[in-house]
């Protein structure tokens, strides 16, 4: 537990920093108006079941650990460990990809003079590693200190969303939207592009489940988390769909880019409104929002190896907290080093954009897998009598089973869609093989670590009887 528990306002901003990432709006805008019905489908088929399942599981299970602890208690120690291992390791490429995006945005804010710097892989990697080290040091100071960067990032995200909505509306009223919504196709593409878009949209709605890891750090505990979950769901749904429409009012789909579409939209919209001088400041605000999201996720993710260490499946050092700040010191240090190592490895033989695409693809696949564990756990607990104070959706176990089944089906569809290669991949078969192999290594590595840890734990139990 942190030295000072998070208050309602802090938890709300922390939740926004973790769940709302407006850079996904650029991905949706690149697909045109067809992305809007996909947002709605992902919201109803994944986000709503996820929020409901998270709310009920958080109230049913005591203690920290989130989906790791839920799977461990319901499906067994190995399933719990594998779920936690995948959820933690998936964050590492996600962190690296976020650092890439932040550096790219900062370079845009600094102007043409910074362009050569980001084209040099060594300088680019050095800047990303410096940011990773700085955030790690901040989290070592405890959640009470780390929350401020997340809070500023959340405020920046909401501010940028407001700017995007206002600019899109103003330009649409003044000269008409850049995208011809009446003639554009609203039907989702049934090809590799559509598959990648669907998987990414499901990925974008992930995050509400992470609030459960802060259960021991929140003033008010479970009850406050349940209230924040309800608000987060509404904010996410409105932000992604309205933000996409606003961006399409500013840019045509073919002008949007997955990596730079959002910065381009900010620059173009402000320029058309006669506020071009404010574009660098808007890009700095975007970088702050991304950095706040990175810091929030980094702090939450470090709770996982800490809890696994408490269960003795990671070395005992992972279970250490700072007596002064409550921060899981070893878990944070190892996580920071892992992110920096991945930044370096991702630069080997790949351009910045290719590395970015691969890291995102790997994140989507490995991040989506634990949700299968979550929904299977949710379905399984419906056969148990809930404890006192447990929350359940209206309609009882029957409704909950339907919600869990929908969430599981959508999760499996997103997992399948991640196996479609990126349209930008030169060798699509090699790209898929690389993704499958990397995921297999993650799963196999987790299984080996669990087997070694279980053998060590058994040896410790048998030692007094020897």
Buried (B, 14 or more C-beta within 10 A) or exposed (E): EBBBBBEEEBBBBBBBBBBBBBBBBBBBBBBBBBBBEBBBBBBEBBBBBBBBBBBBBBBBBEEBBBBBBBBBBBBEBBBBBBBBBBBBBBBBBBBBBBBBBBBBBBBBBBEEEBEEBBEEBEEBBBBBBEBBBBBBBBBBEBBBBBBBBBBBBBBBBBBBBEBBBEBBBBBBEEEEBBBEBEEBEEEBBEEBBBBBBBBBBBBBBBBBBBBBBBBBBBEBBBEBBBBBBEEBBEBBBEBBBBBBBBBBBBBBBEBBBBBBBBBBBBBBBBEBBEBEEBBBEBBBBBBBBBBBBBBBBBBBBBBBBBBBBBBBBBBEEBBBBBEEBBBBBBBBBBBBEBBBBBBBEBBEEBEBBBBBBBBBBBBBBBBBBBBBBBBBBBBBBBEEEBEEEBBBBEEEBEBBBBBBBBBBBBBBBBBEBBBBBBEEBEEBEEBBEBBEEBBEEBBEEBBEBBEEBBEEBEEEEEEEEE
